[in-house]
Amino acid sequence: MITETSKLDPKVGPIADLMVLGANGADQLDRTRIDEIVKGNDQRIARFASSFQEQTNAIA
């Protein structure tokens, strides 16, 4: 949500640092790992959108 909002409205600010809460406490993710997660999410969203476009084209 923060990532998408910051892409749409620059006033929101940069992507926040992320951390994972586990049984042994919090582990902060470094910027490289955050960038990998964001890139992976962007790729999954693009594939998902593409599948809808393909289905729409097949129906038309």
Distance bins in CASP14 RR format, pairs under 12 A and 6 or more apart:
PFRMAT RR
TARGET T0000
AUTHOR 0000-0000-0000
RMODE 2
METHOD distances of the structure
MODEL  1
1 7 0 0 0 0 0 1 0 0 0 0 0
1 8 0 0 0 0 0 1 0 0 0 0 0
1 12 0 0 0 0 0 1 0 0 0 0 0
1 15 0 0 0 0 0 1 0 0 0 0 0
1 16 0 0 0 0 0 1 0 0 0 0 0
1 41 0 0 0 0 0 1 0 0 0 0 0
2 8 0 0 0 0 0 1 0 0 0 0 0
2 9 0 0 0 0 0 1 0 0 0 0 0
2 12 1 0 0 1 0 0 0 0 0 0 0
2 13 0 0 0 0 1 0 0 0 0 0 0
2 14 0 0 0 0 1 0 0 0 0 0 0
2 15 1 0 0 1 0 0 0 0 0 0 0
2 16 1 0 1 0 0 0 0 0 0 0 0
2 17 0 0 0 0 0 1 0 0 0 0 0
2 18 0 0 0 0 1 0 0 0 0 0 0
2 34 0 0 0 0 0 1 0 0 0 0 0
2 38 0 0 0 0 0 1 0 0 0 0 0
2 41 0 0 0 0 0 1 0 0 0 0 0
3 9 0 0 0 0 0 1 0 0 0 0 0
3 12 0 0 0 0 1 0 0 0 0 0 0
3 13 0 0 0 0 0 1 0 0 0 0 0
3 14 0 0 0 0 0 1 0 0 0 0 0
3 15 1 0 1 0 0 0 0 0 0 0 0
3 16 0 0 0 0 1 0 0 0 0 0 0
3 18 0 0 0 0 1 0 0 0 0 0 0
3 34 0 0 0 0 1 0 0 0 0 0 0
3 35 0 0 0 0 0 1 0 0 0 0 0
3 37 0 0 0 0 1 0 0 0 0 0 0
3 38 1 0 1 0 0 0 0 0 0 0 0
3 39 0 0 0 0 0 1 0 0 0 0 0
3 40 0 0 0 0 0 1 0 0 0 0 0
3 41 1 0 0 1 0 0 0 0 0 0 0
3 42 0 0 0 0 1 0 0 0 0 0 0
3 45 0 0 0 0 0 1 0 0 0 0 0
4 12 0 0 0 0 1 0 0 0 0 0 0
4 15 0 0 0 0 0 1 0 0 0 0 0
4 38 0 0 0 0 0 1 0 0 0 0 0
4 41 0 0 0 0 1 0 0 0 0 0 0
4 42 0 0 0 0 0 1 0 0 0 0 0
4 45 0 0 0 0 1 0 0 0 0 0 0
5 11 0 0 0 0 1 0 0 0 0 0 0
5 12 1 0 1 0 0 0 0 0 0 0 0
5 13 0 0 0 0 1 0 0 0 0 0 0
5 14 0 0 0 0 0 1 0 0 0 0 0
5 15 0 0 0 0 0 1 0 0 0 0 0
5 16 0 0 0 0 0 1 0 0 0 0 0
6 12 1 0 1 0 0 0 0 0 0 0 0
6 13 1 0 1 0 0 0 0 0 0 0 0
6 14 1 0 0 1 0 0 0 0 0 0 0
6 15 1 0 1 0 0 0 0 0 0 0 0
6 16 0 0 0 0 1 0 0 0 0 0 0
6 38 0 0 0 0 0 1 0 0 0 0 0
7 13 0 0 0 0 0 1 0 0 0 0 0
7 14 0 0 0 0 0 1 0 0 0 0 0
7 15 0 0 0 0 1 0 0 0 0 0 0
7 38 0 0 0 0 1 0 0 0 0 0 0
7 41 0 0 0 0 0 1 0 0 0 0 0
7 42 0 0 0 0 1 0 0 0 0 0 0
7 45 0 0 0 0 0 1 0 0 0 0 0
14 31 0 0 0 0 0 1 0 0 0 0 0
14 34 0 0 0 0 0 1 0 0 0 0 0
14 35 0 0 0 0 0 1 0 0 0 0 0
14 38 0 0 0 0 0 1 0 0 0 0 0
15 29 0 0 0 0 0 1 0 0 0 0 0
15 31 0 0 0 0 1 0 0 0 0 0 0
15 33 0 0 0 0 0 1 0 0 0 0 0
15 34 1 0 0 1 0 0 0 0 0 0 0
15 35 0 0 0 0 1 0 0 0 0 0 0
15 37 0 0 0 0 1 0 0 0 0 0 0
15 38 1 0 0 1 0 0 0 0 0 0 0
15 39 0 0 0 0 0 1 0 0 0 0 0
15 41 0 0 0 0 0 1 0 0 0 0 0
16 28 0 0 0 0 0 1 0 0 0 0 0
16 29 0 0 0 0 0 1 0 0 0 0 0
16 31 0 0 0 0 0 1 0 0 0 0 0
16 34 0 0 0 0 1 0 0 0 0 0 0
16 38 0 0 0 0 0 1 0 0 0 0 0
17 26 0 0 0 0 0 1 0 0 0 0 0
17 27 0 0 0 0 0 1 0 0 0 0 0
17 28 1 0 0 1 0 0 0 0 0 0 0
17 29 1 0 0 1 0 0 0 0 0 0 0
17 30 0 0 0 0 1 0 0 0 0 0 0
17 31 1 0 0 1 0 0 0 0 0 0 0
17 33 0 0 0 0 0 1 0 0 0 0 0
17 34 1 0 0 1 0 0 0 0 0 0 0
17 35 0 0 0 0 0 1 0 0 0 0 0
17 37 0 0 0 0 0 1 0 0 0 0 0
18 26 0 0 0 0 0 1 0 0 0 0 0
18 27 0 0 0 0 1 0 0 0 0 0 0
18 28 1 0 0 1 0 0 0 0 0 0 0
18 29 1 0 1 0 0 0 0 0 0 0 0
18 30 0 0 0 0 1 0 0 0 0 0 0
18 31 0 0 0 0 1 0 0 0 0 0 0
18 32 0 0 0 0 0 1 0 0 0 0 0
18 33 0 0 0 0 1 0 0 0 0 0 0
18 34 1 0 1 0 0 0 0 0 0 0 0
18 35 0 0 0 0 0 1 0 0 0 0 0
18 36 0 0 0 0 0 1 0 0 0 0 0
18 37 1 0 0 1 0 0 0 0 0 0 0
18 38 0 0 0 0 1 0 0 0 0 0 0
18 41 0 0 0 0 0 1 0 0 0 0 0
19 25 0 0 0 0 1 0 0 0 0 0 0
19 26 1 0 1 0 0 0 0 0 0 0 0
19 27 1 0 0 1 0 0 0 0 0 0 0
19 28 1 0 1 0 0 0 0 0 0 0 0
19 29 1 0 0 1 0 0 0 0 0 0 0
19 30 0 0 0 0 0 1 0 0 0 0 0
19 33 0 0 0 0 0 1 0 0 0 0 0
19 34 0 0 0 0 0 1 0 0 0 0 0
20 26 1 0 0 1 0 0 0 0 0 0 0
20 27 1 0 1 0 0 0 0 0 0 0 0
20 28 0 0 0 0 1 0 0 0 0 0 0
20 29 1 0 0 1 0 0 0 0 0 0 0
20 30 0 0 0 0 0 1 0 0 0 0 0
20 33 0 0 0 0 1 0 0 0 0 0 0
20 34 0 0 0 0 0 1 0 0 0 0 0
20 37 0 0 0 0 0 1 0 0 0 0 0
21 27 0 0 0 0 1 0 0 0 0 0 0
21 28 0 0 0 0 0 1 0 0 0 0 0
21 29 0 0 0 0 0 1 0 0 0 0 0
27 33 0 0 0 0 1 0 0 0 0 0 0
28 34 0 0 0 0 1 0 0 0 0 0 0
29 35 0 0 0 0 1 0 0 0 0 0 0
29 36 0 0 0 0 1 0 0 0 0 0 0
29 37 1 0 0 1 0 0 0 0 0 0 0
29 38 0 0 0 0 0 1 0 0 0 0 0
30 36 0 0 0 0 1 0 0 0 0 0 0
30 37 0 0 0 0 0 1 0 0 0 0 0
31 37 0 0 0 0 0 1 0 0 0 0 0
31 38 0 0 0 0 0 1 0 0 0 0 0
32 38 0 0 0 0 0 1 0 0 0 0 0
32 39 0 0 0 0 0 1 0 0 0 0 0
33 39 0 0 0 0 0 1 0 0 0 0 0
33 40 0 0 0 0 0 1 0 0 0 0 0
34 40 0 0 0 0 0 1 0 0 0 0 0
34 41 0 0 0 0 0 1 0 0 0 0 0
35 41 0 0 0 0 0 1 0 0 0 0 0
35 42 0 0 0 0 0 1 0 0 0 0 0
36 42 0 0 0 0 0 1 0 0 0 0 0
36 43 0 0 0 0 0 1 0 0 0 0 0
37 43 0 0 0 0 0 1 0 0 0 0 0
37 44 0 0 0 0 0 1 0 0 0 0 0
38 44 0 0 0 0 0 1 0 0 0 0 0
38 45 0 0 0 0 0 1 0 0 0 0 0
39 45 0 0 0 0 0 1 0 0 0 0 0
39 46 0 0 0 0 0 1 0 0 0 0 0
40 46 0 0 0 0 1 0 0 0 0 0 0
40 47 0 0 0 0 1 0 0 0 0 0 0
40 48 0 0 0 0 0 1 0 0 0 0 0
41 47 0 0 0 0 0 1 0 0 0 0 0
41 48 0 0 0 0 0 1 0 0 0 0 0
42 48 0 0 0 0 0 1 0 0 0 0 0
42 49 0 0 0 0 0 1 0 0 0 0 0
43 49 0 0 0 0 0 1 0 0 0 0 0
43 50 0 0 0 0 0 1 0 0 0 0 0
44 50 0 0 0 0 0 1 0 0 0 0 0
44 51 0 0 0 0 0 1 0 0 0 0 0
45 51 0 0 0 0 0 1 0 0 0 0 0
45 52 0 0 0 0 0 1 0 0 0 0 0
46 52 0 0 0 0 0 1 0 0 0 0 0
46 53 0 0 0 0 0 1 0 0 0 0 0
47 53 0 0 0 0 0 1 0 0 0 0 0
47 54 0 0 0 0 0 1 0 0 0 0 0
48 54 0 0 0 0 0 1 0 0 0 0 0
48 55 0 0 0 0 0 1 0 0 0 0 0
49 55 0 0 0 0 0 1 0 0 0 0 0
49 56 0 0 0 0 0 1 0 0 0 0 0
50 56 0 0 0 0 0 1 0 0 0 0 0
50 57 0 0 0 0 0 1 0 0 0 0 0
51 57 0 0 0 0 0 1 0 0 0 0 0
51 58 0 0 0 0 0 1 0 0 0 0 0
52 58 0 0 0 0 0 1 0 0 0 0 0
52 59 0 0 0 0 0 1 0 0 0 0 0
53 59 0 0 0 0 0 1 0 0 0 0 0
53 60 0 0 0 0 0 1 0 0 0 0 0
54 60 0 0 0 0 0 1 0 0 0 0 0
END
